[in-house]
């Protein structure tokens, strides 16, 4: 854990929740240049229509080339004085039409300093808009290998990336998450303010995978404090940290090392066991595990006769797990949570 992030009195940098723009850098550059040239073309057209109000001190006539020349020196505020508006109408056009366009063109071409201000203001506005709509979202705290795989699986299962918020201190990790379409924030997930910024209390699920067990447990403790009713899934890699993660508030503790061991042990007793377990875990398999609430029409039925057509495996009733072989599974009750094996929708008959 980076203890320097927790030093008292150290001011936390402003966290900005953001989402990647759908326009690429080159497309954005093209749009800016296109807008600038379009504005220049408008000024050329206005000057050409009103060319009678211009005076050329060189030869007394105004050609199209003179109009283009006058437009460019006028927009760039060079002003050599060889061509000038002399009629009242031309001067009015310069004041009312050309001057605002001149400012706009300069703003586009010489916008580096302005861009910093606009970007900060825009991102604050976008953060406020995103935060306003954040509800029933999924918060992913840590976008390492496990976090990235979890997000990829969520998206494959049909979750809108815009409903996923990723917090990680690594800009490269955030860039990868933003490219998927997730909302991202660079910050320390062990800090209350960071989690409050993403409305963690309104989330439907929290996934914690910080890469280190101690950091993941501290994040879990912080998240549970701020979101007492939200399910938290925490990844730990040491078996003796599983109980600590549960004590910190994790609803589900996942140990990838233990799961890998289960797959390897299963493969030792038959090549199809590990394959089937992997099939169950991935949305790309032929079947998948589904956890859901009991449906009204299923109340009173046995677990073996689900309306979905899936194979019921377990019931969670008032905090107690009931297997399909137990007598209590012969009758489903209102409020039961069911774990079933169901065919993947894409291949279901």
C-alpha positions as CSV (number, residue, x, y, z in Angstrom):
1,X,0.0,0.0,0.0
2,X,1.3,3.5,-0.8
3,X,1.4,5.0,2.6
4,X,2.5,8.4,1.3
5,X,-1.0,8.8,0.0
6,X,-2.4,8.6,3.5
7,X,-0.2,11.2,5.2
8,X,-2.4,13.6,7.3
9,X,-2.5,17.1,6.0
10,X,-1.6,16.3,2.5
11,X,-4.1,17.9,0.2
12,X,-5.8,15.4,-2.1
13,X,-5.7,16.4,-5.8
14,X,-9.1,17.1,-7.4
15,X,-10.5,13.9,-8.9
16,X,-12.2,14.2,-12.2
17,X,-14.7,11.6,-13.4
18,X,-14.5,11.3,-17.1
19,X,-15.5,9.3,-20.0
20,X,-13.6,8.9,-23.3
21,X,-14.8,11.1,-26.2
22,X,-16.1,9.2,-29.2
23,X,-14.2,11.6,-31.5
24,X,-10.5,10.7,-32.1
25,X,-7.7,13.2,-31.8
26,X,-7.3,13.4,-35.6
27,X,-11.1,13.7,-36.1
28,X,-11.2,16.5,-33.5
29,X,-8.3,18.3,-35.3
30,X,-10.1,17.9,-38.6
31,X,-13.3,19.4,-37.1
32,X,-11.4,22.3,-35.7
33,X,-9.7,23.1,-39.0
34,X,-12.9,22.6,-40.9
35,X,-14.7,25.0,-38.7
36,X,-11.9,27.6,-39.0
37,X,-11.8,27.4,-42.8
38,X,-15.6,27.5,-43.0
39,X,-15.6,30.8,-41.0
40,X,-12.9,32.2,-43.3
41,X,-15.0,31.2,-46.3
42,X,-18.0,33.1,-44.8
43,X,-15.9,36.2,-44.4
44,X,-14.6,35.9,-47.9
45,X,-18.1,35.6,-49.2
46,X,-19.3,38.6,-47.1
47,X,-16.4,40.7,-48.4
48,X,-16.9,39.7,-52.0
49,X,-20.6,40.6,-51.8
50,X,-19.8,44.0,-50.3
51,X,-16.6,44.6,-52.3
52,X,-18.0,47.9,-53.5
53,X,-17.5,49.3,-50.0
54,X,-13.8,48.4,-50.0
55,X,-11.0,50.7,-51.4
56,X,-7.7,49.4,-52.7
57,X,-5.1,52.2,-52.5
58,X,-2.8,50.2,-54.9
59,X,-4.9,50.1,-58.1
60,X,-8.4,51.2,-57.1
61,X,-10.1,47.9,-58.1
62,X,-11.1,45.0,-55.9
63,X,-10.6,41.5,-57.4
64,X,-11.4,38.2,-55.8
65,X,-7.7,37.8,-54.9
66,X,-7.9,41.2,-53.2
67,X,-10.9,40.0,-51.2
68,X,-9.1,36.8,-50.1
69,X,-6.0,38.9,-49.2
70,X,-8.0,41.5,-47.3
71,X,-9.9,38.7,-45.5
72,X,-6.7,37.0,-44.3
73,X,-5.0,40.2,-43.1
74,X,-8.2,41.3,-41.4
75,X,-8.8,38.0,-39.6
76,X,-5.1,37.8,-38.5
77,X,-5.4,41.5,-37.4
78,X,-2.3,42.3,-39.5
79,X,-4.0,45.3,-41.1
80,X,-1.5,46.8,-43.7
81,X,-4.0,49.5,-44.6
82,X,-3.7,49.1,-48.4
83,X,-7.3,47.8,-48.5
84,X,-9.8,49.3,-46.2
85,X,-13.6,49.5,-45.7
86,X,-14.8,53.0,-46.6
87,X,-18.6,52.8,-46.8
88,X,-20.7,52.8,-43.7
89,X,-22.2,49.5,-44.6
90,X,-18.7,47.9,-45.0
91,X,-17.6,49.2,-41.6
92,X,-20.8,47.9,-40.0
93,X,-20.2,44.5,-41.6
94,X,-16.6,44.6,-40.2
95,X,-17.9,45.5,-36.7
96,X,-20.9,43.2,-36.5
97,X,-20.0,40.2,-38.7
98,X,-16.3,40.0,-39.4
99,X,-15.0,40.9,-35.9
100,X,-16.9,38.0,-34.1
101,X,-15.7,35.6,-36.8
102,X,-12.1,37.0,-36.4
103,X,-12.2,36.3,-32.7
104,X,-13.6,32.8,-33.3
105,X,-10.9,31.9,-35.9
106,X,-8.1,33.2,-33.6
107,X,-9.7,31.2,-30.8
108,X,-9.6,28.0,-32.9
109,X,-6.0,28.4,-34.2
110,X,-4.4,29.9,-31.1
111,X,-6.4,27.9,-28.6
112,X,-3.7,26.2,-26.6
113,X,-4.0,28.5,-23.6
114,X,-7.8,28.7,-23.9
115,X,-8.0,24.9,-24.3
116,X,-6.7,24.4,-20.8
117,X,-9.5,26.5,-19.4
118,X,-12.2,25.1,-21.6
119,X,-11.0,21.5,-20.9
120,X,-11.1,22.0,-17.2
121,X,-14.5,23.7,-17.3
122,X,-15.9,21.1,-19.7
123,X,-14.6,18.1,-17.7
124,X,-16.1,19.6,-14.5
125,X,-19.4,20.0,-16.3
126,X,-19.2,16.5,-17.7
127,X,-18.3,15.1,-14.2
128,X,-21.3,16.9,-12.7
129,X,-23.6,15.5,-15.5
130,X,-22.2,11.9,-15.1
131,X,-22.4,12.1,-11.3
132,X,-26.0,13.3,-11.5
133,X,-27.0,10.2,-13.5
134,X,-24.9,7.7,-11.5
135,X,-27.2,5.2,-10.0
136,X,-27.3,1.4,-10.1
137,X,-23.9,1.5,-11.6
138,X,-20.9,-0.9,-11.0
139,X,-17.8,0.5,-9.4
140,X,-14.6,-1.2,-10.2
141,X,-11.8,-0.3,-7.8
142,X,-8.5,-1.4,-9.5
143,X,-8.1,-2.1,-13.2
144,X,-5.3,-4.6,-13.2
145,X,-5.6,-8.1,-14.7
146,X,-8.6,-9.2,-12.6
147,X,-10.4,-5.9,-12.9
148,X,-9.9,-5.7,-16.6
149,X,-11.2,-9.3,-17.1
150,X,-14.2,-8.5,-14.9
151,X,-15.1,-5.5,-16.9
152,X,-14.6,-7.4,-20.2
153,X,-16.9,-10.1,-18.9
154,X,-19.5,-7.6,-17.7
155,X,-19.6,-6.0,-21.1
156,X,-19.8,-9.4,-22.8
157,X,-22.8,-10.2,-20.6
158,X,-24.6,-7.1,-21.8
159,X,-23.7,-4.4,-19.3
160,X,-23.5,-0.9,-20.7
161,X,-19.9,0.3,-20.3
162,X,-21.4,3.7,-19.4
163,X,-22.8,2.1,-16.3
164,X,-19.3,1.1,-15.1
165,X,-17.0,3.4,-13.1
166,X,-13.3,2.5,-12.9
167,X,-11.0,4.0,-10.3
168,X,-7.2,3.4,-10.6
169,X,-4.1,5.5,-10.0
170,X,-2.6,4.4,-13.3
171,X,-3.3,6.5,-16.3
172,X,-2.5,3.7,-18.7
173,X,-5.0,1.5,-17.0
174,X,-7.6,4.2,-17.1
175,X,-6.9,4.8,-20.8
176,X,-7.7,1.1,-21.4
177,X,-10.9,1.3,-19.4
178,X,-11.9,4.6,-21.1
179,X,-11.4,3.0,-24.5
180,X,-14.0,0.4,-23.6
181,X,-16.4,3.2,-22.8
182,X,-16.3,3.2,-19.0
183,X,-16.3,6.2,-16.8
184,X,-12.8,6.6,-15.2
185,X,-11.2,8.4,-12.4
186,X,-7.6,8.7,-11.3
187,X,-7.5,8.5,-7.6
188,X,-6.8,6.6,-4.4
189,X,-9.8,4.3,-3.7
190,X,-8.8,4.1,0.0
191,X,-9.9,7.7,0.5
192,X,-13.5,8.5,1.4
193,X,-13.7,11.5,-0.9
194,X,-12.7,9.5,-3.9
195,X,-15.5,7.0,-3.4
196,X,-18.0,9.7,-2.5
197,X,-17.2,11.4,-5.9
198,X,-18.5,8.3,-7.8
199,X,-21.7,8.0,-5.7
200,X,-20.6,4.6,-4.3
201,X,-23.7,4.5,-2.0
202,X,-25.9,4.4,-5.1
203,X,-24.0,1.6,-6.9
204,X,-25.5,-1.8,-7.5
205,X,-22.2,-3.6,-7.1
206,X,-18.6,-2.9,-6.1
207,X,-15.7,-4.9,-7.4
208,X,-12.4,-4.6,-5.6
209,X,-9.1,-5.8,-7.1
210,X,-6.2,-3.5,-6.1
211,X,-3.4,-6.0,-6.8
212,X,-2.4,-6.3,-3.2
213,X,-4.4,-7.9,-0.5
214,X,-3.7,-5.3,2.2
215,X,-4.8,-2.5,-0.2
216,X,-7.9,-4.4,-1.4
217,X,-8.9,-5.1,2.3
218,X,-8.5,-1.4,3.2
219,X,-10.5,-0.4,0.1
220,X,-13.2,-2.9,1.1
221,X,-13.4,-1.4,4.6
222,X,-13.7,2.1,3.2
223,X,-16.3,1.1,0.7
224,X,-18.4,-0.8,3.2
225,X,-18.3,2.2,5.5
226,X,-19.7,4.5,2.8
227,X,-22.1,1.9,1.1
228,X,-23.4,-0.4,3.8
229,X,-26.1,-2.0,1.6
230,X,-24.1,-2.5,-1.6
231,X,-22.7,-6.0,-2.4
232,X,-18.9,-5.9,-2.5
233,X,-16.8,-8.6,-4.3
234,X,-13.1,-8.5,-3.2
235,X,-10.2,-10.4,-4.8
236,X,-7.5,-11.7,-2.4
237,X,-4.6,-14.0,-3.2
238,X,-3.6,-15.3,0.2
239,X,-6.0,-17.8,1.9
240,X,-5.4,-16.3,5.3
241,X,-6.6,-12.9,4.1
242,X,-10.0,-14.2,3.0
243,X,-11.5,-14.0,6.5
244,X,-10.0,-10.5,6.9
245,X,-11.7,-9.4,3.7
246,X,-15.0,-10.7,4.9
247,X,-14.5,-8.9,8.2
248,X,-13.8,-5.7,6.3
249,X,-17.2,-6.0,4.7
250,X,-16.8,-8.1,1.5
251,X,-20.0,-9.9,0.5
252,X,-18.0,-12.2,-1.7
253,X,-14.3,-13.1,-1.5
254,X,-12.7,-14.4,-4.6
255,X,-9.3,-16.1,-4.5
256,X,-8.0,-16.7,-8.1
257,X,-5.2,-18.9,-6.8
258,X,-7.7,-21.2,-5.1
259,X,-9.9,-21.3,-8.1
260,X,-6.9,-22.1,-10.3
261,X,-6.1,-24.9,-7.9
262,X,-9.7,-26.2,-8.2
263,X,-9.4,-26.3,-12.0
264,X,-6.1,-28.1,-11.8
265,X,-7.4,-30.6,-9.3
266,X,-10.5,-31.2,-11.4
267,X,-8.5,-31.8,-14.5
268,X,-6.5,-34.5,-12.6
269,X,-9.7,-36.6,-12.2
270,X,-11.1,-36.0,-15.7
271,X,-10.3,-33.6,-18.6
272,X,-13.9,-32.4,-18.8
273,X,-14.3,-31.1,-15.3
274,X,-12.0,-28.1,-15.7
275,X,-13.5,-27.4,-19.1
276,X,-17.1,-27.4,-17.7
277,X,-16.1,-25.1,-14.8
278,X,-14.5,-22.7,-17.2
279,X,-17.6,-23.0,-19.4
280,X,-19.8,-22.0,-16.4
281,X,-17.6,-19.0,-15.5
282,X,-17.6,-17.4,-18.9
283,X,-20.4,-15.8,-20.9
284,X,-18.8,-17.3,-24.0
285,X,-19.5,-20.8,-22.8
286,X,-22.6,-22.9,-23.7
287,X,-24.0,-22.6,-20.2
288,X,-23.6,-20.0,-17.4
289,X,-24.3,-19.6,-13.8
290,X,-27.2,-17.2,-13.0
291,X,-28.1,-15.7,-9.6
292,X,-31.6,-14.2,-9.4
293,X,-34.6,-13.6,-7.3
294,X,-37.4,-16.2,-7.3
295,X,-40.2,-15.3,-9.7
296,X,-43.8,-14.9,-8.4
297,X,-44.9,-17.9,-10.6
298,X,-42.2,-20.1,-9.1
299,X,-43.2,-19.6,-5.5
300,X,-44.5,-23.0,-4.2
301,X,-42.7,-25.0,-6.9
302,X,-39.6,-27.2,-6.2
303,X,-36.2,-25.9,-7.2
304,X,-36.1,-28.6,-9.9
305,X,-39.0,-27.0,-11.7
306,X,-37.9,-23.4,-12.5
307,X,-39.9,-21.4,-14.9
308,X,-36.8,-20.4,-16.7
309,X,-36.0,-24.0,-17.7
310,X,-32.7,-23.8,-16.0
311,X,-31.3,-26.4,-13.5
312,X,-31.6,-25.1,-10.0
313,X,-28.5,-25.7,-7.8
314,X,-28.9,-23.7,-4.6
315,X,-31.4,-21.5,-2.7
316,X,-30.3,-18.7,-0.4
317,X,-33.1,-18.2,2.1
318,X,-32.7,-15.7,5.0
319,X,-28.9,-16.1,4.9
320,X,-28.9,-19.9,4.7
321,X,-27.7,-21.9,1.7
322,X,-30.0,-24.8,0.7
323,X,-28.8,-27.4,-1.8
324,X,-31.0,-28.9,-4.4
325,X,-30.9,-32.3,-2.6
326,X,-32.2,-30.9,0.7
327,X,-35.9,-31.2,1.7
328,X,-36.2,-27.4,1.9
329,X,-35.6,-27.1,-1.8
330,X,-38.9,-28.9,-2.5
331,X,-40.8,-25.6,-2.1
332,X,-39.6,-22.2,-3.2
333,X,-40.6,-19.2,-1.0
334,X,-41.0,-15.5,-1.7
335,X,-37.7,-13.7,-1.2
336,X,-35.6,-16.7,-2.1
337,X,-32.4,-16.1,-4.2
338,X,-31.7,-18.9,-6.7
339,X,-28.5,-20.0,-8.3
340,X,-29.2,-21.9,-11.5
341,X,-27.4,-23.2,-14.5
342,X,-28.9,-21.8,-17.7
343,X,-28.0,-22.1,-21.4
344,X,-26.3,-19.1,-22.8
345,X,-29.0,-17.0,-24.5
346,X,-27.2,-16.9,-27.8
347,X,-27.4,-20.7,-28.2
348,X,-30.5,-21.4,-26.2
349,X,-33.2,-23.2,-28.3
